[in-house]
Amino acid sequence: MKTDYAPEIIYWNEYFYMYTSSGRSGNHVLKSDSPTGPFSLVTKNIEKSIEGNIFIDDASMYLSHSRASGIAVSPMIDPVTFAKVLLPAHLRIDLPSFKKMVNTT
């Protein structure tokens, strides 16, 4: 894991989970008893593009991440398992449309 970037750590059910971007090829999830590690790899590449961020709202968990067409939000069942559903279109961010909205030239 020498080329991982942008780590983010969350605390969930008595464990610390680290999400890292693997260069340009996805993300990994690692687990530890301590926020300072050591962390052990618990997933293969989760292939959610790069620079994932976790959002927890009560008992719901989501991973936001970039992709070629924009930013995606993937619902999660737990820190390492993705739900098999897609978010409604109004909750997805379309990169070309976003660029048009913020382009001032």
Jmol script that loads the backbone (N, CA, C; Angstrom):
load data "model"
ATOM      1  N   MET A   1       0.831  -1.186   0.000  1.00  0.00           N
ATOM      2  CA  MET A   1       0.000   0.000   0.000  1.00  0.00           C
ATOM      3  C   MET A   1       0.881   1.256   0.000  1.00  0.00           C
ATOM      4  N   LYS A   2       1.941   1.248  -0.777  1.00  0.00           N
ATOM      5  CA  LYS A   2       2.867   2.367  -0.794  1.00  0.00           C
ATOM      6  C   LYS A   2       2.373   3.549  -1.600  1.00  0.00           C
ATOM      7  N   THR A   3       1.377   3.354  -2.471  1.00  0.00           N
ATOM      8  CA  THR A   3       0.927   4.448  -3.325  1.00  0.00           C
ATOM      9  C   THR A   3      -0.483   4.923  -2.984  1.00  0.00           C
ATOM     10  N   ASP A   4      -0.902   4.763  -1.756  1.00  0.00           N
ATOM     11  CA  ASP A   4      -2.235   5.206  -1.365  1.00  0.00           C
ATOM     12  C   ASP A   4      -2.206   6.653  -0.899  1.00  0.00           C
ATOM     13  N   TYR A   5      -3.309   7.361  -1.193  1.00  0.00           N
ATOM     14  CA  TYR A   5      -3.405   8.790  -0.908  1.00  0.00           C
ATOM     15  C   TYR A   5      -4.737   9.105  -0.226  1.00  0.00           C
ATOM     16  N   ALA A   6      -4.832  10.320   0.279  1.00  0.00           N
ATOM     17  CA  ALA A   6      -6.073  10.888   0.820  1.00  0.00           C
ATOM     18  C   ALA A   6      -6.757   9.976   1.832  1.00  0.00           C
ATOM     19  N   PRO A   7      -6.064   9.561   2.895  1.00  0.00           N
ATOM     20  CA  PRO A   7      -6.712   8.671   3.865  1.00  0.00           C
ATOM     21  C   PRO A   7      -7.805   9.385   4.656  1.00  0.00           C
ATOM     22  N   GLU A   8      -8.820   8.641   4.967  1.00  0.00           N
ATOM     23  CA  GLU A   8      -9.894   9.122   5.843  1.00  0.00           C
ATOM     24  C   GLU A   8     -10.195   8.012   6.833  1.00  0.00           C
ATOM     25  N   ILE A   9     -10.315   8.368   8.124  1.00  0.00           N
ATOM     26  CA  ILE A   9     -10.568   7.370   9.170  1.00  0.00           C
ATOM     27  C   ILE A   9     -11.914   7.652   9.814  1.00  0.00           C
ATOM     28  N   ILE A  10     -12.694   6.582   9.993  1.00  0.00           N
ATOM     29  CA  ILE A  10     -13.956   6.681  10.731  1.00  0.00           C
ATOM     30  C   ILE A  10     -13.924   5.676  11.877  1.00  0.00           C
ATOM     31  N   TYR A  11     -14.758   5.919  12.883  1.00  0.00           N
ATOM     32  CA  TYR A  11     -14.920   4.986  13.995  1.00  0.00           C
ATOM     33  C   TYR A  11     -16.303   4.380  13.874  1.00  0.00           C
ATOM     34  N   TRP A  12     -16.380   3.042  13.857  1.00  0.00           N
ATOM     35  CA  TRP A  12     -17.663   2.356  13.674  1.00  0.00           C
ATOM     36  C   TRP A  12     -17.652   1.049  14.464  1.00  0.00           C
ATOM     37  N   ASN A  13     -18.548   0.916  15.414  1.00  0.00           N
ATOM     38  CA  ASN A  13     -18.695  -0.324  16.197  1.00  0.00           C
ATOM     39  C   ASN A  13     -17.372  -0.824  16.787  1.00  0.00           C
ATOM     40  N   GLU A  14     -16.694   0.071  17.478  1.00  0.00           N
ATOM     41  CA  GLU A  14     -15.479  -0.238  18.227  1.00  0.00           C
ATOM     42  C   GLU A  14     -14.229  -0.485  17.376  1.00  0.00           C
ATOM     43  N   TYR A  15     -14.288  -0.167  16.093  1.00  0.00           N
ATOM     44  CA  TYR A  15     -13.112  -0.290  15.222  1.00  0.00           C
ATOM     45  C   TYR A  15     -12.908   0.993  14.432  1.00  0.00           C
ATOM     46  N   PHE A  16     -11.685   1.194  13.996  1.00  0.00           N
ATOM     47  CA  PHE A  16     -11.333   2.324  13.139  1.00  0.00           C
ATOM     48  C   PHE A  16     -11.140   1.788  11.722  1.00  0.00           C
ATOM     49  N   TYR A  17     -11.748   2.465  10.759  1.00  0.00           N
ATOM     50  CA  TYR A  17     -11.640   2.074   9.358  1.00  0.00           C
ATOM     51  C   TYR A  17     -10.983   3.212   8.588  1.00  0.00           C
ATOM     52  N   MET A  18      -9.982   2.857   7.801  1.00  0.00           N
ATOM     53  CA  MET A  18      -9.296   3.837   6.971  1.00  0.00           C
ATOM     54  C   MET A  18      -9.651   3.567   5.506  1.00  0.00           C
ATOM     55  N   TYR A  19     -10.041   4.634   4.814  1.00  0.00           N
ATOM     56  CA  TYR A  19     -10.333   4.572   3.383  1.00  0.00           C
ATOM     57  C   TYR A  19      -9.228   5.328   2.672  1.00  0.00           C
ATOM     58  N   THR A  20      -8.590   4.694   1.712  1.00  0.00           N
ATOM     59  CA  THR A  20      -7.489   5.325   1.002  1.00  0.00           C
ATOM     60  C   THR A  20      -7.718   5.230  -0.505  1.00  0.00           C
ATOM     61  N   SER A  21      -7.199   6.213  -1.221  1.00  0.00           N
ATOM     62  CA  SER A  21      -7.228   6.179  -2.683  1.00  0.00           C
ATOM     63  C   SER A  21      -5.946   5.539  -3.167  1.00  0.00           C
ATOM     64  N   SER A  22      -6.085   4.625  -4.097  1.00  0.00           N
ATOM     65  CA  SER A  22      -4.937   3.892  -4.617  1.00  0.00           C
ATOM     66  C   SER A  22      -4.466   4.518  -5.921  1.00  0.00           C
ATOM     67  N   GLY A  23      -3.895   5.692  -5.818  1.00  0.00           N
ATOM     68  CA  GLY A  23      -3.471   6.381  -7.028  1.00  0.00           C
ATOM     69  C   GLY A  23      -4.672   6.669  -7.901  1.00  0.00           C
ATOM     70  N   ARG A  24      -4.670   6.165  -9.115  1.00  0.00           N
ATOM     71  CA  ARG A  24      -5.789   6.381 -10.037  1.00  0.00           C
ATOM     72  C   ARG A  24      -6.615   5.112 -10.234  1.00  0.00           C
ATOM     73  N   SER A  25      -6.535   4.189  -9.308  1.00  0.00           N
ATOM     74  CA  SER A  25      -7.164   2.902  -9.568  1.00  0.00           C
ATOM     75  C   SER A  25      -8.127   2.436  -8.482  1.00  0.00           C
ATOM     76  N   GLY A  26      -8.755   3.320  -7.744  1.00  0.00           N
ATOM     77  CA  GLY A  26      -9.765   2.891  -6.779  1.00  0.00           C
ATOM     78  C   GLY A  26      -9.411   3.175  -5.340  1.00  0.00           C
ATOM     79  N   ASN A  27     -10.052   2.448  -4.447  1.00  0.00           N
ATOM     80  CA  ASN A  27      -9.904   2.647  -3.003  1.00  0.00           C
ATOM     81  C   ASN A  27      -9.734   1.311  -2.297  1.00  0.00           C
ATOM     82  N   HIS A  28      -9.156   1.377  -1.108  1.00  0.00           N
ATOM     83  CA  HIS A  28      -9.042   0.218  -0.225  1.00  0.00           C
ATOM     84  C   HIS A  28      -9.601   0.594   1.141  1.00  0.00           C
ATOM     85  N   VAL A  29     -10.045  -0.417   1.881  1.00  0.00           N
ATOM     86  CA  VAL A  29     -10.493  -0.207   3.254  1.00  0.00           C
ATOM     87  C   VAL A  29      -9.589  -1.019   4.163  1.00  0.00           C
ATOM     88  N   LEU A  30      -9.112  -0.356   5.229  1.00  0.00           N
ATOM     89  CA  LEU A  30      -8.264  -1.008   6.220  1.00  0.00           C
ATOM     90  C   LEU A  30      -8.928  -0.872   7.581  1.00  0.00           C
ATOM     91  N   LYS A  31      -8.566  -1.736   8.540  1.00  0.00           N
ATOM     92  CA  LYS A  31      -9.228  -1.775   9.849  1.00  0.00           C
ATOM     93  C   LYS A  31      -8.190  -1.856  10.958  1.00  0.00           C
ATOM     94  N   SER A  32      -8.508  -1.215  12.111  1.00  0.00           N
ATOM     95  CA  SER A  32      -7.594  -1.226  13.251  1.00  0.00           C
ATOM     96  C   SER A  32      -8.377  -1.059  14.547  1.00  0.00           C
ATOM     97  N   ASP A  33      -7.733  -1.433  15.647  1.00  0.00           N
ATOM     98  CA  ASP A  33      -8.289  -1.175  16.980  1.00  0.00           C
ATOM     99  C   ASP A  33      -7.948   0.226  17.470  1.00  0.00           C
ATOM    100  N   SER A  34      -7.039   0.909  16.763  1.00  0.00           N
ATOM    101  CA  SER A  34      -6.545   2.213  17.186  1.00  0.00           C
ATOM    102  C   SER A  34      -6.538   3.178  15.999  1.00  0.00           C
ATOM    103  N   PRO A  35      -6.812   4.467  16.233  1.00  0.00           N
ATOM    104  CA  PRO A  35      -6.771   5.420  15.115  1.00  0.00           C
ATOM    105  C   PRO A  35      -5.364   5.638  14.564  1.00  0.00           C
ATOM    106  N   THR A  36      -4.352   5.226  15.319  1.00  0.00           N
ATOM    107  CA  THR A  36      -2.973   5.377  14.850  1.00  0.00           C
ATOM    108  C   THR A  36      -2.404   4.081  14.279  1.00  0.00           C
ATOM    109  N   GLY A  37      -3.243   3.039  14.197  1.00  0.00           N
ATOM    110  CA  GLY A  37      -2.821   1.776  13.606  1.00  0.00           C
ATOM    111  C   GLY A  37      -2.176   0.855  14.606  1.00  0.00           C
ATOM    112  N   PRO A  38      -1.640  -0.232  14.120  1.00  0.00           N
ATOM    113  CA  PRO A  38      -1.502  -0.566  12.708  1.00  0.00           C
ATOM    114  C   PRO A  38      -2.842  -0.956  12.090  1.00  0.00           C
ATOM    115  N   PHE A  39      -2.974  -0.701  10.783  1.00  0.00           N
ATOM    116  CA  PHE A  39      -4.174  -1.034  10.032  1.00  0.00           C
ATOM    117  C   PHE A  39      -3.911  -2.268   9.178  1.00  0.00           C
ATOM    118  N   SER A  40      -4.935  -3.092   9.066  1.00  0.00           N
ATOM    119  CA  SER A  40      -4.864  -4.283   8.219  1.00  0.00           C
ATOM    120  C   SER A  40      -5.837  -4.141   7.063  1.00  0.00           C
ATOM    121  N   LEU A  41      -5.417  -4.546   5.901  1.00  0.00           N
ATOM    122  CA  LEU A  41      -6.254  -4.484   4.711  1.00  0.00           C
ATOM    123  C   LEU A  41      -7.436  -5.445   4.879  1.00  0.00           C
ATOM    124  N   VAL A  42      -8.671  -4.940   4.679  1.00  0.00           N
ATOM    125  CA  VAL A  42      -9.859  -5.792   4.805  1.00  0.00           C
ATOM    126  C   VAL A  42     -10.632  -5.935   3.501  1.00  0.00           C
ATOM    127  N   THR A  43     -10.275  -5.175   2.473  1.00  0.00           N
ATOM    128  CA  THR A  43     -10.926  -5.328   1.172  1.00  0.00           C
ATOM    129  C   THR A  43      -9.879  -5.345   0.078  1.00  0.00           C
ATOM    130  N   LYS A  44     -10.265  -5.932  -1.028  1.00  0.00           N
ATOM    131  CA  LYS A  44      -9.498  -5.736  -2.249  1.00  0.00           C
ATOM    132  C   LYS A  44      -9.849  -4.332  -2.715  1.00  0.00           C
ATOM    133  N   ASN A  45      -9.374  -3.939  -3.845  1.00  0.00           N
ATOM    134  CA  ASN A  45      -9.715  -2.636  -4.393  1.00  0.00           C
ATOM    135  C   ASN A  45     -11.232  -2.575  -4.574  1.00  0.00           C
ATOM    136  N   ILE A  46     -11.892  -1.596  -3.946  1.00  0.00           N
ATOM    137  CA  ILE A  46     -13.348  -1.497  -4.046  1.00  0.00           C
ATOM    138  C   ILE A  46     -13.786  -0.806  -5.324  1.00  0.00           C
ATOM    139  N   GLU A  47     -12.810  -0.374  -6.129  1.00  0.00           N
ATOM    140  CA  GLU A  47     -13.044   0.138  -7.481  1.00  0.00           C
ATOM    141  C   GLU A  47     -14.122   1.210  -7.554  1.00  0.00           C
ATOM    142  N   LYS A  48     -14.064   2.156  -6.659  1.00  0.00           N
ATOM    143  CA  LYS A  48     -14.992   3.283  -6.675  1.00  0.00           C
ATOM    144  C   LYS A  48     -14.255   4.548  -7.065  1.00  0.00           C
ATOM    145  N   SER A  49     -13.429   4.454  -8.084  1.00  0.00           N
ATOM    146  CA  SER A  49     -12.633   5.554  -8.581  1.00  0.00           C
ATOM    147  C   SER A  49     -11.676   6.026  -7.489  1.00  0.00           C
ATOM    148  N   ILE A  50     -11.526   7.330  -7.306  1.00  0.00           N
ATOM    149  CA  ILE A  50     -10.534   7.799  -6.335  1.00  0.00           C
ATOM    150  C   ILE A  50     -11.153   8.747  -5.326  1.00  0.00           C
ATOM    151  N   GLU A  51     -10.399   8.973  -4.259  1.00  0.00           N
ATOM    152  CA  GLU A  51     -10.692   9.951  -3.217  1.00  0.00           C
ATOM    153  C   GLU A  51     -12.103   9.835  -2.649  1.00  0.00           C
ATOM    154  N   GLY A  52     -12.400   8.659  -2.140  1.00  0.00           N
ATOM    155  CA  GLY A  52     -13.691   8.427  -1.503  1.00  0.00           C
ATOM    156  C   GLY A  52     -13.783   9.107  -0.142  1.00  0.00           C
ATOM    157  N   ASN A  53     -14.976   9.527   0.207  1.00  0.00           N
ATOM    158  CA  ASN A  53     -15.255  10.119   1.512  1.00  0.00           C
ATOM    159  C   ASN A  53     -16.483   9.459   2.099  1.00  0.00           C
ATOM    160  N   ILE A  54     -16.444   9.205   3.395  1.00  0.00           N
ATOM    161  CA  ILE A  54     -17.549   8.546   4.082  1.00  0.00           C
ATOM    162  C   ILE A  54     -18.439   9.589   4.737  1.00  0.00           C
ATOM    163  N   PHE A  55     -19.746   9.386   4.617  1.00  0.00           N
ATOM    164  CA  PHE A  55     -20.737  10.209   5.304  1.00  0.00           C
ATOM    165  C   PHE A  55     -21.650   9.276   6.079  1.00  0.00           C
ATOM    166  N   ILE A  56     -21.810   9.550   7.377  1.00  0.00           N
ATOM    167  CA  ILE A  56     -22.674   8.730   8.230  1.00  0.00           C
ATOM    168  C   ILE A  56     -23.773   9.624   8.787  1.00  0.00           C
ATOM    169  N   ASP A  57     -25.013   9.202   8.583  1.00  0.00           N
ATOM    170  CA  ASP A  57     -26.181   9.924   9.073  1.00  0.00           C
ATOM    171  C   ASP A  57     -27.015   8.938   9.878  1.00  0.00           C
ATOM    172  N   ASP A  58     -27.001   9.070  11.193  1.00  0.00           N
ATOM    173  CA  ASP A  58     -27.643   8.099  12.080  1.00  0.00           C
ATOM    174  C   ASP A  58     -27.065   6.714  11.772  1.00  0.00           C
ATOM    175  N   ALA A  59     -27.866   5.799  11.258  1.00  0.00           N
ATOM    176  CA  ALA A  59     -27.365   4.451  10.972  1.00  0.00           C
ATOM    177  C   ALA A  59     -27.064   4.250   9.493  1.00  0.00           C
ATOM    178  N   SER A  60     -27.215   5.283   8.668  1.00  0.00           N
ATOM    179  CA  SER A  60     -26.948   5.164   7.231  1.00  0.00           C
ATOM    180  C   SER A  60     -25.527   5.610   6.920  1.00  0.00           C
ATOM    181  N   MET A  61     -24.901   4.909   5.977  1.00  0.00           N
ATOM    182  CA  MET A  61     -23.524   5.209   5.605  1.00  0.00           C
ATOM    183  C   MET A  61     -23.438   5.292   4.079  1.00  0.00           C
ATOM    184  N   TYR A  62     -22.638   6.247   3.598  1.00  0.00           N
ATOM    185  CA  TYR A  62     -22.477   6.450   2.165  1.00  0.00           C
ATOM    186  C   TYR A  62     -21.009   6.715   1.854  1.00  0.00           C
ATOM    187  N   LEU A  63     -20.573   6.309   0.677  1.00  0.00           N
ATOM    188  CA  LEU A  63     -19.247   6.644   0.170  1.00  0.00           C
ATOM    189  C   LEU A  63     -19.441   7.533  -1.047  1.00  0.00           C
ATOM    190  N   SER A  64     -18.937   8.757  -0.973  1.00  0.00           N
ATOM    191  CA  SER A  64     -18.932   9.612  -2.164  1.00  0.00           C
ATOM    192  C   SER A  64     -17.563   9.462  -2.809  1.00  0.00           C
ATOM    193  N   HIS A  65     -17.544   9.470  -4.132  1.00  0.00           N
ATOM    194  CA  HIS A  65     -16.291   9.260  -4.845  1.00  0.00           C
ATOM    195  C   HIS A  65     -16.409   9.847  -6.242  1.00  0.00           C
ATOM    196  N   SER A  66     -15.267  10.117  -6.840  1.00  0.00           N
ATOM    197  CA  SER A  66     -15.286  10.661  -8.193  1.00  0.00           C
ATOM    198  C   SER A  66     -15.385   9.527  -9.193  1.00  0.00           C
ATOM    199  N   ARG A  67     -15.852   9.879 -10.376  1.00  0.00           N
ATOM    200  CA  ARG A  67     -15.888   8.954 -11.503  1.00  0.00           C
ATOM    201  C   ARG A  67     -15.792   9.794 -12.766  1.00  0.00           C
ATOM    202  N   ALA A  68     -15.646   9.181 -13.894  1.00  0.00           N
ATOM    203  CA  ALA A  68     -15.430   9.923 -15.139  1.00  0.00           C
ATOM    204  C   ALA A  68     -16.570  10.888 -15.449  1.00  0.00           C
ATOM    205  N   SER A  69     -17.797  10.520 -15.126  1.00  0.00           N
ATOM    206  CA  SER A  69     -18.946  11.367 -15.461  1.00  0.00           C
ATOM    207  C   SER A  69     -19.358  12.301 -14.332  1.00  0.00           C
ATOM    208  N   GLY A  70     -18.682  12.281 -13.194  1.00  0.00           N
ATOM    209  CA  GLY A  70     -19.029  13.174 -12.096  1.00  0.00           C
ATOM    210  C   GLY A  70     -18.818  12.514 -10.750  1.00  0.00           C
ATOM    211  N   ILE A  71     -19.473  13.056  -9.748  1.00  0.00           N
ATOM    212  CA  ILE A  71     -19.359  12.533  -8.394  1.00  0.00           C
ATOM    213  C   ILE A  71     -20.505  11.561  -8.154  1.00  0.00           C
ATOM    214  N   ALA A  72     -20.192  10.402  -7.577  1.00  0.00           N
ATOM    215  CA  ALA A  72     -21.196   9.385  -7.279  1.00  0.00           C
ATOM    216  C   ALA A  72     -21.289   9.210  -5.770  1.00  0.00           C
ATOM    217  N   VAL A  73     -22.454   8.797  -5.308  1.00  0.00           N
ATOM    218  CA  VAL A  73     -22.664   8.484  -3.896  1.00  0.00           C
ATOM    219  C   VAL A  73     -23.193   7.061  -3.825  1.00  0.00           C
ATOM    220  N   SER A  74     -22.443   6.186  -3.156  1.00  0.00           N
ATOM    221  CA  SER A  74     -22.804   4.778  -3.053  1.00  0.00           C
ATOM    222  C   SER A  74     -23.250   4.447  -1.635  1.00  0.00           C
ATOM    223  N   PRO A  75     -24.497   3.991  -1.455  1.00  0.00           N
ATOM    224  CA  PRO A  75     -24.959   3.585  -0.128  1.00  0.00           C
ATOM    225  C   PRO A  75     -24.186   2.363   0.356  1.00  0.00           C
ATOM    226  N   MET A  76     -23.961   2.295   1.674  1.00  0.00           N
ATOM    227  CA  MET A  76     -23.226   1.180   2.258  1.00  0.00           C
ATOM    228  C   MET A  76     -24.063   0.527   3.352  1.00  0.00           C
ATOM    229  N   ILE A  77     -23.855  -0.769   3.538  1.00  0.00           N
ATOM    230  CA  ILE A  77     -24.522  -1.514   4.605  1.00  0.00           C
ATOM    231  C   ILE A  77     -23.700  -1.440   5.881  1.00  0.00           C
ATOM    232  N   ASP A  78     -22.381  -1.473   5.735  1.00  0.00           N
ATOM    233  CA  ASP A  78     -21.428  -1.359   6.834  1.00  0.00           C
ATOM    234  C   ASP A  78     -20.143  -0.782   6.246  1.00  0.00           C
ATOM    235  N   PRO A  79     -19.083  -0.614   7.018  1.00  0.00           N
ATOM    236  CA  PRO A  79     -17.882   0.045   6.491  1.00  0.00           C
ATOM    237  C   PRO A  79     -17.196  -0.628   5.304  1.00  0.00           C
ATOM    238  N   VAL A  80     -17.554  -1.863   4.991  1.00  0.00           N
ATOM    239  CA  VAL A  80     -16.889  -2.545   3.872  1.00  0.00           C
ATOM    240  C   VAL A  80     -17.849  -3.147   2.847  1.00  0.00           C
ATOM    241  N   THR A  81     -19.165  -2.971   3.027  1.00  0.00           N
ATOM    242  CA  THR A  81     -20.143  -3.608   2.143  1.00  0.00           C
ATOM    243  C   THR A  81     -21.037  -2.567   1.488  1.00  0.00           C
ATOM    244  N   PHE A  82     -21.114  -2.606   0.167  1.00  0.00           N
ATOM    245  CA  PHE A  82     -21.954  -1.670  -0.569  1.00  0.00           C
ATOM    246  C   PHE A  82     -23.336  -2.255  -0.798  1.00  0.00           C
ATOM    247  N   ALA A  83     -24.355  -1.400  -0.678  1.00  0.00           N
ATOM    248  CA  ALA A  83     -25.719  -1.809  -0.978  1.00  0.00           C
ATOM    249  C   ALA A  83     -25.849  -1.976  -2.485  1.00  0.00           C
ATOM    250  N   LYS A  84     -26.738  -2.826  -2.910  1.00  0.00           N
ATOM    251  CA  LYS A  84     -26.928  -3.098  -4.341  1.00  0.00           C
ATOM    252  C   LYS A  84     -28.029  -2.217  -4.918  1.00  0.00           C
ATOM    253  N   VAL A  85     -27.998  -0.931  -4.587  1.00  0.00           N
ATOM    254  CA  VAL A  85     -28.996   0.000  -5.117  1.00  0.00           C
ATOM    255  C   VAL A  85     -28.297   1.222  -5.677  1.00  0.00           C
ATOM    256  N   LEU A  86     -28.965   1.904  -6.579  1.00  0.00           N
ATOM    257  CA  LEU A  86     -28.477   3.178  -7.094  1.00  0.00           C
ATOM    258  C   LEU A  86     -29.276   4.292  -6.458  1.00  0.00           C
ATOM    259  N   LEU A  87     -28.639   5.403  -6.211  1.00  0.00           N
ATOM    260  CA  LEU A  87     -29.361   6.563  -5.702  1.00  0.00           C
ATOM    261  C   LEU A  87     -30.235   7.142  -6.799  1.00  0.00           C
ATOM    262  N   PRO A  88     -31.340   7.767  -6.427  1.00  0.00           N
ATOM    263  CA  PRO A  88     -32.180   8.430  -7.420  1.00  0.00           C
ATOM    264  C   PRO A  88     -31.377   9.489  -8.181  1.00  0.00           C
ATOM    265  N   ALA A  89     -31.774   9.752  -9.401  1.00  0.00           N
ATOM    266  CA  ALA A  89     -31.040  10.676 -10.263  1.00  0.00           C
ATOM    267  C   ALA A  89     -30.847  12.040  -9.624  1.00  0.00           C
ATOM    268  N   HIS A  90     -31.835  12.532  -8.862  1.00  0.00           N
ATOM    269  CA  HIS A  90     -31.703  13.871  -8.282  1.00  0.00           C
ATOM    270  C   HIS A  90     -30.628  13.929  -7.194  1.00  0.00           C
ATOM    271  N   LEU A  91     -30.115  12.789  -6.738  1.00  0.00           N
ATOM    272  CA  LEU A  91     -29.047  12.782  -5.744  1.00  0.00           C
ATOM    273  C   LEU A  91     -27.674  12.553  -6.355  1.00  0.00           C
ATOM    274  N   ARG A  92     -27.609  12.361  -7.663  1.00  0.00           N
ATOM    275  CA  ARG A  92     -26.327  12.174  -8.349  1.00  0.00           C
ATOM    276  C   ARG A  92     -25.842  13.518  -8.884  1.00  0.00           C
ATOM    277  N   ILE A  93     -24.546  13.682  -8.942  1.00  0.00           N
ATOM    278  CA  ILE A  93     -23.960  14.917  -9.462  1.00  0.00           C
ATOM    279  C   ILE A  93     -23.340  14.606 -10.815  1.00  0.00           C
ATOM    280  N   ASP A  94     -23.844  15.239 -11.851  1.00  0.00           N
ATOM    281  CA  ASP A  94     -23.360  15.045 -13.209  1.00  0.00           C
ATOM    282  C   ASP A  94     -22.253  16.064 -13.468  1.00  0.00           C
ATOM    283  N   LEU A  95     -21.037  15.585 -13.742  1.00  0.00           N
ATOM    284  CA  LEU A  95     -19.884  16.470 -13.883  1.00  0.00           C
ATOM    285  C   LEU A  95     -20.023  17.482 -15.017  1.00  0.00           C
ATOM    286  N   PRO A  96     -20.438  17.088 -16.227  1.00  0.00           N
ATOM    287  CA  PRO A  96     -20.572  18.098 -17.279  1.00  0.00           C
ATOM    288  C   PRO A  96     -21.573  19.199 -16.916  1.00  0.00           C
ATOM    289  N   SER A  97     -22.698  18.839 -16.320  1.00  0.00           N
ATOM    290  CA  SER A  97     -23.689  19.841 -15.915  1.00  0.00           C
ATOM    291  C   SER A  97     -23.135  20.742 -14.815  1.00  0.00           C
ATOM    292  N   PHE A  98     -22.406  20.142 -13.864  1.00  0.00           N
ATOM    293  CA  PHE A  98     -21.815  20.923 -12.776  1.00  0.00           C
ATOM    294  C   PHE A  98     -20.809  21.921 -13.331  1.00  0.00           C
ATOM    295  N   LYS A  99     -19.990  21.481 -14.285  1.00  0.00           N
ATOM    296  CA  LYS A  99     -18.992  22.381 -14.878  1.00  0.00           C
ATOM    297  C   LYS A  99     -19.677  23.559 -15.580  1.00  0.00           C
ATOM    298  N   LYS A 100     -20.806  23.301 -16.272  1.00  0.00           N
ATOM    299  CA  LYS A 100     -21.537  24.381 -16.920  1.00  0.00           C
ATOM    300  C   LYS A 100     -22.077  25.362 -15.896  1.00  0.00           C
ATOM    301  N   MET A 101     -22.550  24.870 -14.754  1.00  0.00           N
ATOM    302  CA  MET A 101     -23.116  25.748 -13.722  1.00  0.00           C
ATOM    303  C   MET A 101     -22.061  26.670 -13.138  1.00  0.00           C
ATOM    304  N   VAL A 102     -20.840  26.168 -12.953  1.00  0.00           N
ATOM    305  CA  VAL A 102     -19.812  26.970 -12.293  1.00  0.00           C
ATOM    306  C   VAL A 102     -18.912  27.714 -13.264  1.00  0.00           C
ATOM    307  N   ASN A 103     -19.032  27.432 -14.553  1.00  0.00           N
ATOM    308  CA  ASN A 103     -18.200  28.085 -15.556  1.00  0.00           C
ATOM    309  C   ASN A 103     -18.701  29.525 -15.746  1.00  0.00           C
ATOM    310  N   THR A 104     -17.865  30.479 -15.469  1.00  0.00           N
ATOM    311  CA  THR A 104     -18.257  31.890 -15.561  1.00  0.00           C
ATOM    312  C   THR A 104     -17.757  32.562 -16.834  1.00  0.00           C
ATOM    313  N   THR A 105     -17.074  31.810 -17.681  1.00  0.00           N
ATOM    314  CA  THR A 105     -16.556  32.428 -18.916  1.00  0.00           C
ATOM    315  C   THR A 105     -17.419  32.101 -20.106  1.00  0.00           C
TER     316      THR A 105
END
end "model"
wireframe off; spacefill off
backbone 0.3
color backbone group
